[in-house]
Amino acid sequence: MSKKEEDGLGGVFSTVGGGLTGAAGSVAAVSAAGTVTGLGATGITSGLAAVGAVAGGGMAAGLAITIAAPLAAAAAGYGLYRWLKS
């Protein structure tokens, strides 16, 4: 494997790792934040509403926040990789 391919794989692994960490954090936050804990229908609904209430919204705002969190974590993972590489 060439040096360029190794560099590309490092960026992919750091991005995927950041995204997986963000997704796991989002699921855990939704599961624990609501009035009903867990990942059943009522737990997810109340969790998304609780997360959305932090931003002044409701369940739709909570969904947007939980979707954005893994994307931000993936970008942070890639940014950290680039920073450490240089």
C-alpha positions in Angstrom: 0.0 0.0 0.0 1.4 3.4 -0.9 1.9 6.3 1.5 -0.9 8.2 -0.2 -3.4 5.3 0.3 -2.4 5.0 3.9 -3.0 8.7 4.4 -6.4 8.4 2.8 -7.3 5.4 5.0 -6.3 7.4 8.1 -8.7 10.2 7.2 -11.5 7.7 6.5 -11.0 5.9 9.8 -10.9 9.1 11.8 -14.1 10.4 10.1 -16.0 7.1 10.5 -14.8 6.9 14.1 -16.0 10.4 14.9 -19.3 9.7 13.2 -19.9 6.5 15.1 -19.0 8.2 18.3 -21.5 11.0 17.6 -24.2 8.6 16.6 -23.8 6.6 19.8 -23.9 9.8 21.8 -27.0 10.9 20.1 -28.8 7.6 20.7 -27.8 7.7 24.3 -28.9 11.3 24.8 -32.3 10.6 23.2 -32.7 7.5 25.3 -31.9 9.2 28.6 -33.3 12.7 28.1 -37.0 12.1 27.9 -39.5 11.6 30.7 -39.7 7.9 29.6 -36.2 6.4 29.3 -35.4 3.8 26.8 -35.7 3.3 23.1 -39.4 2.4 22.8 -41.7 4.7 20.9 -42.6 6.8 23.9 -38.9 7.0 25.0 -37.8 8.2 21.6 -40.6 10.7 21.3 -40.1 12.2 24.7 -36.3 12.1 24.3 -36.4 14.0 21.0 -38.8 16.5 22.5 -36.5 17.0 25.4 -33.4 17.5 23.2 -35.4 19.9 21.0 -36.6 21.9 24.0 -33.0 22.8 24.7 -33.0 24.7 21.5 -36.4 26.2 22.0 -38.2 23.8 19.7 -40.0 20.5 19.9 -39.5 17.0 18.6 -38.6 18.2 15.1 -35.8 20.4 16.5 -34.6 17.5 18.5 -34.5 15.3 15.4 -32.5 18.0 13.6 -30.0 18.3 16.5 -29.5 14.5 16.8 -28.9 14.3 13.0 -26.4 17.1 13.1 -24.4 15.8 16.1 -22.9 12.8 14.3 -22.0 15.0 11.3 -20.3 17.5 13.5 -18.4 14.7 15.3 -17.3 13.2 12.0 -16.0 16.6 10.8 -14.2 17.1 14.1 -12.6 13.6 13.8 -11.4 14.4 10.4 -10.2 17.9 11.5 -8.3 16.4 14.4 -6.7 13.9 12.0 -5.6 16.6 9.6 -4.3 18.8 12.5 -2.3 15.9 14.0 -1.0 14.9 10.6 0.5 18.3 9.8 
